[in-house]
Amino acid sequence: MLTINDLKNGSLMMIEGDPYVVMSVLHQHIGRGGSNVQTRIKNLRTGRVFERSFKPADQFKEAEIEKMTSRFLYKNRGEAWFDEVGNPKNRFSLKEESLGESVIFLKPNMEVTAIKLMSDETGEILNVELPIKAEYKVTEAPPAIKGNTAQGGTKIVTIEGGATVNAPLFINQDDVIRVNTQTGEYVERVEKA
């Protein structure tokens, strides 16, 4: 069992039957009163993030998680389909809304990490983690207009998969760029068309 003193960034725990990961922890002590812990936690089933505070008496069961290297295949009817790397017969799907905002950065054959809850024998797949940085081909880029640096010299480009990214003016269609999949920000140009 975990107590509030065991909670730290990345801790995995079960609350009311759902697995959560702790994203941030703030220990608070209120005068003569007791202490509590303010946390930001993410539900691994739904992808929802919210804040919750816990008291010293609270205890949690540790979530048993296993990670599996997987590959994104395609999207169909609101579901994203994946398979296990090295075992293509082991296919699974997740609802697009459960993947959260990261779904727009999925591209065919992208390697991801599937998160499995090991509380029973089957190993329910909860979600997938994308690589922090990934390379994408620019599918649409408006031309750079000379003297258009009022916005700091950036323009909005569309990358494969349909996501839009704020990129420097020198990025053109068919360039390959690296994007941070957690923030949606442009990192660098990988190769020029």
N, C-alpha and C positions, 0 to 999 in steps of 0.2 A: 504494500500500500504506500502511496505517496502522500506526503503532507505538504503544507504550503511552503515549508523550508526546502523541500526537494524541487520545487518548481524553478525552472530556468528556461532560457530561450531554447526551443527545440524539444522540450519535454513532451512526451506523448502520454495522454491519459484518457480514461473513459468517464464521461459524464452522462448520466441518464441513458446509458446504452449506446451512445455515439462516441466515436473516437475524435479527439481534438489534439492539435499541436499548439504549444505555447509560442506566441510570436514575440511578446515582450512581458517583462515582470517589473513591478514597482512595489517595493516593500514600504508600507506606511505605518508610522507609530503615532497615535493620537493621544497626546498628553498622558493623563492617568489611565485612560481607557486602554483597551487591548490594541494589538496591532492587526493589520489586515494586509492582503496582497491584492493589488490592482493588476489585472492581466489583460492582454489582448490575445484571444484564442481564435483558432480557425477550425471549423468543423470539417473533417476530412471527407465526409460523405457529400456534403452540399457545397463546400467551398466558401460558406459564409464566414465573415470575420466580425467579431464583436468584442466589446469590453465586458469584463465580469470581475467582481471582487470576491475574495474568499476570506473566511475567518480561520483562526488557528485550529479550531476543532474539525474543519473540513478535511476529509481524506478521499483519495481517488485511487482507483485501480489503474495500474499502468497498462497502456494499450500495447499489445504485441503486434508489431508491424514488421513485414518483410518487404524488401524491395526487389523488383524484377526488371531487368533490362528489356524494353519493349520497343516496338516500332509503330508509328502512326501509318495507317493504310489509307483511309478515306472517310468522308462524312456522308451520311445518308439519312434523310428523314429525321433530323434532329439528334442523331447519334453519331459519335465518332468511333471508328473501328480501329483496333490495334491487334498486333500479334506479338508473341514472345520471340525475341531474337534467338536464333538457333533452333526454334521449335515452332515453325509457321502454322502448324495445326492447332496450337493453343491460341485461339482468337477470343477476343472479348470486346465489348462495346460499353461506352459510358454516354450518358445523356449530355448533350452540349452544355446545357445550363449548369450541370454539376461541375463542369471544368472551369467555369467562371470566365474571366476576361482573357485567359491564356488561349482559348479556343481559336482566336483569330490568328495566332502565330503558328498553328499547326500546318505542316506541309508534308506531302507524301514522302514516305521513307525516312522521316525524321526520327532519330532515336530519342526515346523518353524513358523515364523511370516510373514503372507502375508501383503503386503503394497498395499492398495487400494486408488486410486485417486478419490476423491468425488466431482469432478467438475460437474458431471452430475448425473442423478438418478441411473444409472446402477452400478457405482462404479468399474471402470476398475482396474483390478489387475495388478500392474506394475512389482513387483518383490517380492522376499522372503528374509528374513534375517534368517540365520542359527544361532543356539546357538553359543556363542563364543567358548565354549569348549564342545566337544562331545566324547563319548567312542566308540571305534572301536575294532573289533577282528582282530588280525594279521593273514593274510592268507598265507603269505610267508615271511620267515626270513632266510637269509643265516647263516650257523653256525659261531659262534665266533671263530676266529683263535687266539690261544694263542700268545701273543706278538704283536698282530696287533693293536697297539695304536697310529700309526703314524697320523691317522686322528682324534685324540682326543678320541679314544675309541667309535666310532659310526659306524653304518652300515645302509644301506637303506633297510627298510622293506615295504612290501605291505599290506595295510589294506583293509577291506571289502569295496567294491565300486571301487577298483582298484587304489586308490591314493597311492603314495609312500611317506614315511616319514623317515627322518633321526632320528634314535633311538639309544640308548645305546647298547653296545654289549650283555648285559644280556637279552635282549628282544628276545623271541622265538616265533615260530609259535603257534597259538591258545591262546597267551596271550591277555588280553584286556588292551588297552592303551588309555589314554586321549590325544586328539590332539586339538590344537588351530585352529579352522576352518578359521580364518582370515589370519593367517600367515603360516599355514601348518606345524607348529612346534610341536614336541613331548613335552608333558607336564609331564606326569608321567605314571607309570604302575598302573593299577587299581587292577587287580588280576592275579595271576600266574596260568599257565595251570597245 
